[in-house]
Amino acid sequence: MNVGSLRKRAGARVRRTELDGARLPISALRSVLDQRSSGAHWSMHPDGVLGRSIVMDAGAVYTVPIALANSVTLSGRVMLLPHDWIDGADRLSAKITSTARDGRDDDLWSATLRAGDRGNPRGQGFRCAVPFDAVAISLTVIAPAQLAPRGVTRALWREPALHDPRARPVDVFTGGARGPLPTASSAPVISVLTPVHDPPLEMLQEAVASVLGQTYPKWELCLVDDGSRDPRVKAALQRYAADEPRVKLLEHGQAQGISSATNSALELASGDYIALLDHDDTLSPEALQQVADRLISDPGLDMVYSDEDVVADGAVLERHAKPGWSPEHMRALMYTCHLGVYRRSMAQQVGGFQSRFDGCQDYDFVLRLMERTDRIAHIPQILYHWRAHPHSTAGGDAKPYAYLAQPGAISEHLGRAGVEADVQFANLPGLHRVVHRVDPGLTVEIALACEDPDTLRAAAHTWNTQPHPSWRAVIATNNHTQITDALHAAGIPDQRITLIDADPDPTTALHQAAQHATATHLLLMQAPAIGLTHDWLTRLLGYSNQDGIAAAGPVILAPDGRIQQAGIALPEGIPLHLNYGQPAAAAQPVVYNLSAVSGVLATSRTSYERLGGLRPEYRELALIDYCVRAGACGNDGRTVLVPDARLRIEADRPINDLSVIWRLRDGWRQTHTHDPYYNRAYRTDRGDFIAR
């Protein structure tokens, strides 16, 4: 049976079997960000080639640091880009080298890619042994001294990957079997609420037809005509109610607004749950079945939401692949949107929908709902089709009043939740910054292990200029005199400084510094970080000081402005550094819940002690492991990325220790089948939110 057939079998697992052992795409690893790598970038579909591929200009070098316990194999394929070689001339050379612990460079493989003879679009496959003492692998593309007038200048490395024979293969889940169909007694009735006010008739007909065509039978459609003036719309609604007993209709003589109409539909509803459907959108045929299956498997759920797409004239314009339930992200963006399904009794308890928030009434509704429950689940499938047309929000700026009303809804929600914060517009409509009011007396200590006075001096200068006053630094070092001089040169007074002797292992030393600290909050730094935004520390403390948040991390940039750290996903237990190596603008634009952060992490002293601190055996992944353990505590151990807190690390030293990566992966997959915050629609070999 082939792999395609296996994928169609419910509950099947597909195991990669190219080589024995575990396969690790190097696109998942941190590379060296320097000038030599600026001509290399990962691409998804370069000129029709599928898969994760790295496109490299001639002269570029892509270097991946590694730490090995045994020899591994590197395999893949390198080629000229398909549309380059057809009319081109000349040739390029592709080369793979490794760097040993003693600094020696060894050639592992090389080939010539010729264009003048029409080339070979399949290129050259490679499979080479990487010795156990290698500390880096480099991919290089070299041009001849004299290029032809139309010579090729770039090549493509297709899905290069390491194979570790001593690690267990990663099992890739390709889907699960649908459980038994619900019995008549256990299946919930879902009331679909649809306010109607003069939609295009054809769109209304398609919206209603999408409910009538559901594969799940236990539904009712509650239509409220909110003062429509089009006689064709009114006639169609009356016909639906007459022809189908599961369709209920209420007519408002005059338009009362979407909230009032939705509340009238809620009064009509008799189902266990309500689902919201706009009068010009459609449901996927299996939408209610998928929701019902989830509710039956977890009857305590109060809210379920799905992915959606935006369509126009039958074409898909956008796909919204959403994260699992993310409270902090919700306060910055109404991301759950469609399809939203809610327990009817709870919808009634929160008071339904408020007319003063018409346009963003669903956002205000969910904010009030989340004050009462965290029993919220995500179905990572597109079950709702949001239609873009000139009069819809999906079509552009048809409802700017909706965006203007959102900060008020968020502010009222924060006030009810006891969170002292201001709400500001972010850089795009619908995005918001929640700026916490942080007590100036809230104490925090920067914990760091450092032996390099020069990098510390540049970083410490920016610590001294940020506005939060109640901070100190605990630094583990065996270079006390020079470290003290560097701090003094940065303007840091002695009363802010504590130096302790450092363990030779950097992660152990960082843990010792954190244990020595006495402040109510810790800022763990794996390397000295330069503040780029004036209130970066306040922004991080604002989140780490909130109930339920165990870790808050900033966006960390490289000296050239590319992203070093912008959060971590673990879809198969392998840490994917989100948007690594991309321009700073690629980072998430607003606060985002995720599985882990690294590089710099703010946490409360209470969380640090409860989790037992850092585990040195996880080395460069120790902060990631800390977040994973926090997440295992459920809703009390959330991690957030705070993208408008930005720092820079001058000397980024990734290690990519394979034995530690396998240890983290094996621990993760004992409790997880996927990363709840990194949608299953995304590829798992690179953290750039690219669909499979």
NORZIVEN-V208820 format. One record per helix or strand. SS is the DSSP state (hx for helix, st for strand). FROM is the first residue (numbers start at 1). LEN is the number of residues. If there is no record, write none. Layout:
BEGIN
SS_FROM_LEN, SS_FROM_LEN
END
This chain:
BEGIN
hx_3_6, st_13_3, st_22_4, hx_26_3, hx_35_3, st_40_4, hx_46_3, st_53_5, st_61_5, st_67_1, st_72_9, hx_82_4, st_89_1, st_91_10, st_105_10, st_124_7, st_134_10, st_151_1, st_154_11, st_171_3, st_190_7, hx_201_12, st_219_8, hx_231_13, st_247_6, hx_258_11, st_273_4, st_282_2, hx_287_11, st_303_10, st_315_6, hx_327_4, st_340_4, hx_344_6, hx_355_3, hx_361_10, st_376_12, hx_393_3, hx_400_17, st_421_5, st_432_5, st_444_6, hx_453_11, st_471_6, hx_480_10, hx_494_3, st_497_4, hx_506_11, st_521_5, st_530_2, hx_536_9, st_549_9, st_562_4, st_568_2, st_576_2, st_583_1, hx_584_3, st_592_3, st_596_1, st_600_5, hx_605_7, hx_616_16, hx_634_3, st_638_11, st_657_1, hx_658_11, st_682_1, st_691_1
END
